[in-house]
Amino acid sequence: MKYDIVVIGAGIQGAGVAQAAAAAGYSVLVVEQTAPAAGTSSKSSKLIHGGLRYLESGQFGLVCESLRERALLLHLAPELVKLQTLHIPVYQHSSRSALTIRAGLSLYSLLAGLNKNTRFSKLSRKQWDGLEGLRQENLKAVYGYQEAQTNDTALTRSVLQSAILLGADVMMPARFVAAERNGQNCKVEIDNGGKLQTLSCRVLVNCAGPWVNQVLAKIHPPLPEQQVELVQGSHLLLPPLLKQHFYVEAPQDQRAVFVLPWEGKLMVGTTEKIHEGAPEESACSAGEKEYLLATLHHYFPQLPIPAEVETFAGLRVLPKSDETAFSRPREVMFAVDDEARPRVLSVMGGKLTTYRATAEAAMARLMPSLPTKERRADTALLHLTPVD
Ligand SMILES: Cc1cc2nc3c(=O)[nH]c(=O)nc-3n(C[C@H](O)[C@H](O)[C@H](O)COP(=O)(O)OP(=O)(O)OC[C@H]3O[C@@H](n4cnc5c(N)ncnc54)[C@H](O)[C@@H]3O)c2cc1C
């Protein structure tokens, strides 16, 4: 069997690449070892957002691209991506002053082309009474602005379904076990339910998320390991204790933390903890749980916290660096075996929000190794609906 493209992993990046490849007219197979969004793509903060905080680290390109993709997804996937008002409280001792927040929100709105969905407002003191249980002592200002929420698993499934409707094949559960690349193509071995299957493709796209280096290690001739680090982010899932959405500053280290009602629960996150073990061993630690509960309690001292708290943890793929994880770039990273004629492309990190732009950029990188085909569709026009 021969495909133009084999994609390893059906997280949001793999689903996105499959959709873009099929839309561009290529034959594509997605190989997923567990289920769609089984990895990081079901453990995100579930936001389709521009990334207000990335303005602090000067990642303007990422913010602009994310805001563009957010606007597109609000239009293409209205059942999956919905705007919500996030409240940012500013206290006397907050590290980001009211002026800084105002400047950030103004720039955010400007980068979105002053789109109506990025307008923000400062709440009047009278409106503070309507903020459920928010600590009012030393409160100086509260801003309200809009971000979009999604169900990351449902979004990934919907993008994958869109790829299938355009002709993509999916093998699942099936595990990529080895590949041999030569000048012309790649021979790929897949463990399909205990049966070893061999097929060939022009290009192999490694969208294995936190497993990126495990996949690379199985390719011959060998390719260098990517200099990335896995950084765990954990969330708490509590009963629906709040109806409003908040974006607060953790009192311990001033990191930005979301407190978001989501699908009948209250979600609080996230953290940043270097993960040393195997990706499948990722789990919220007692320290992370304590950090998030302390942040919640600091801003909402009256909330009745249950004794048992549900948690989930995901792994970011970030460039290795001495910088703190919080200030490291969040742009997607690409690595190819050969710039002129790529046979293997690895897609690492990036955002749920920008999966479509990432997939189109991945396709552009692969073009020198692919024949010209007749385009079937444009991903910027394809509507996405929930899959039953
Ligand atoms: C805590 C946290 C919060 C985040 N919040 C947001 C947010 O709110 N908004 C946003 O835009 N982005 C967010 N992100 C970023 C976003 O979630 C990730 O960038 C994205 O989900 C990564 O997707 P992926 O497809 O690269 O990886 P994954 O989703 O991990 O997919 C990789 C897939 O590859 C499969 N696989 C691995 N090895 C093999 C193999 N050998 N054979 C077959 N299959 C294999 C795995 O089973 C898995 O399904 C967040 C990330 C984290 C960690």
The ligand as an SDF file (V2000), in Angstrom:
LIG
                    3D

 53 58  0  0  0  0  0  0  0  0999 V2000
   -1.5220   22.0530   30.3640 C   0  0  0  0  0  0  0  0  0  0  0  0
   -1.7030   22.5090   28.9700 C   0  0  0  0  0  0  0  0  0  0  0  0
   -2.6570   23.4600   28.6770 C   0  0  0  0  0  0  0  0  0  0  0  0
   -2.8280   23.9100   27.3740 C   0  0  0  0  0  0  0  0  0  0  0  0
   -3.8220   24.7840   27.1030 N   0  0  0  0  0  0  0  0  0  0  0  0
   -4.0170   25.2180   25.8480 C   0  0  0  0  0  0  0  0  0  0  0  0
   -5.1160   26.0680   25.5530 C   0  0  0  0  0  0  0  0  0  0  0  0
   -5.9170   26.3890   26.4110 O   0  0  0  0  0  0  0  0  0  0  0  0
   -5.2410   26.5100   24.2870 N   0  0  0  0  0  0  0  0  0  0  0  0
   -4.3680   26.1460   23.2900 C   0  0  0  0  0  0  0  0  0  0  0  0
   -4.5310   26.6380   22.1710 O   0  0  0  0  0  0  0  0  0  0  0  0
   -3.3550   25.2770   23.5290 N   0  0  0  0  0  0  0  0  0  0  0  0
   -3.1740   24.7970   24.7740 C   0  0  0  0  0  0  0  0  0  0  0  0
   -2.1710   23.9070   25.0450 N   0  0  0  0  0  0  0  0  0  0  0  0
   -1.3440   23.4100   23.9360 C   0  0  0  0  0  0  0  0  0  0  0  0
   -2.0240   22.2530   23.2000 C   0  0  0  0  0  0  0  0  0  0  0  0
   -2.8520   21.5090   24.0470 O   0  0  0  0  0  0  0  0  0  0  0  0
   -0.9730   21.3210   22.6000 C   0  0  0  0  0  0  0  0  0  0  0  0
   -0.0250   22.0630   21.8870 O   0  0  0  0  0  0  0  0  0  0  0  0
   -1.5750   20.2910   21.6410 C   0  0  0  0  0  0  0  0  0  0  0  0
   -2.6300   19.5950   22.2470 O   0  0  0  0  0  0  0  0  0  0  0  0
   -0.4990   19.3260   21.1910 C   0  0  0  0  0  0  0  0  0  0  0  0
   -1.0810   18.4080   20.3080 O   0  0  0  0  0  0  0  0  0  0  0  0
   -0.2500   17.2720   19.5910 P   0  0  0  0  0  0  0  0  0  0  0  0
   -1.1240   16.7110   18.5510 O   0  0  0  0  0  0  0  0  0  0  0  0
    1.0790   17.8050   19.1870 O   0  0  0  0  0  0  0  0  0  0  0  0
    0.0950   16.1950   20.7240 O   0  0  0  0  0  0  0  0  0  0  0  0
   -0.8590   15.0920   21.4240 P   0  0  0  0  0  0  0  0  0  0  0  0
   -2.2230   15.6030   21.6370 O   0  0  0  0  0  0  0  0  0  0  0  0
   -0.1250   14.6080   22.6170 O   0  0  0  0  0  0  0  0  0  0  0  0
   -0.9550   13.9310   20.3360 O   0  0  0  0  0  0  0  0  0  0  0  0
    0.0580   13.0020   20.1010 C   0  0  0  0  0  0  0  0  0  0  0  0
   -0.6110   11.6920   19.7200 C   0  0  0  0  0  0  0  0  0  0  0  0
    0.3640   10.7980   19.1990 O   0  0  0  0  0  0  0  0  0  0  0  0
    0.0160    9.4980   19.5760 C   0  0  0  0  0  0  0  0  0  0  0  0
    1.2240    8.6490   19.4510 N   0  0  0  0  0  0  0  0  0  0  0  0
    2.3920    8.7990   20.1220 C   0  0  0  0  0  0  0  0  0  0  0  0
    3.2630    7.8380   19.7460 N   0  0  0  0  0  0  0  0  0  0  0  0
    2.6270    7.0600   18.8230 C   0  0  0  0  0  0  0  0  0  0  0  0
    3.0010    5.9030   18.0760 C   0  0  0  0  0  0  0  0  0  0  0  0
    4.1920    5.3200   18.1960 N   0  0  0  0  0  0  0  0  0  0  0  0
    2.0930    5.3670   17.2180 N   0  0  0  0  0  0  0  0  0  0  0  0
    0.8520    5.9070   17.0920 C   0  0  0  0  0  0  0  0  0  0  0  0
    0.4500    7.0010   17.7920 N   0  0  0  0  0  0  0  0  0  0  0  0
    1.3270    7.5750   18.6370 C   0  0  0  0  0  0  0  0  0  0  0  0
   -0.4950    9.6700   21.0140 C   0  0  0  0  0  0  0  0  0  0  0  0
   -1.3110    8.5950   21.4330 O   0  0  0  0  0  0  0  0  0  0  0  0
   -1.2510   10.9870   20.9100 C   0  0  0  0  0  0  0  0  0  0  0  0
   -2.6320   10.8010   20.6670 O   0  0  0  0  0  0  0  0  0  0  0  0
   -1.9920   23.4070   26.3420 C   0  0  0  0  0  0  0  0  0  0  0  0
   -1.0140   22.4410   26.6280 C   0  0  0  0  0  0  0  0  0  0  0  0
   -0.8870   21.9780   27.9200 C   0  0  0  0  0  0  0  0  0  0  0  0
    0.1120   20.9180   28.2270 C   0  0  0  0  0  0  0  0  0  0  0  0
  1  2  1  0
  2  3  1  0
  2 52  2  0
  3  4  2  0
  4  5  1  0
  4 50  1  0
  5  6  2  0
  6  7  1  0
  6 13  1  0
  7  8  2  0
  7  9  1  0
  9 10  1  0
 10 11  2  0
 10 12  1  0
 12 13  2  0
 13 14  1  0
 14 15  1  0
 14 50  1  0
 15 16  1  0
 16 17  1  0
 16 18  1  0
 18 19  1  0
 18 20  1  0
 20 21  1  0
 20 22  1  0
 22 23  1  0
 23 24  1  0
 24 25  2  0
 24 26  1  0
 24 27  1  0
 27 28  1  0
 28 29  2  0
 28 30  1  0
 28 31  1  0
 31 32  1  0
 32 33  1  0
 33 34  1  0
 33 48  1  0
 34 35  1  0
 35 36  1  0
 35 46  1  0
 36 37  1  0
 36 45  1  0
 37 38  2  0
 38 39  1  0
 39 40  1  0
 39 45  2  0
 40 41  1  0
 40 42  2  0
 42 43  1  0
 43 44  2  0
 44 45  1  0
 46 47  1  0
 46 48  1  0
 48 49  1  0
 50 51  2  0
 51 52  1  0
 52 53  1  0
M  END
$$$$
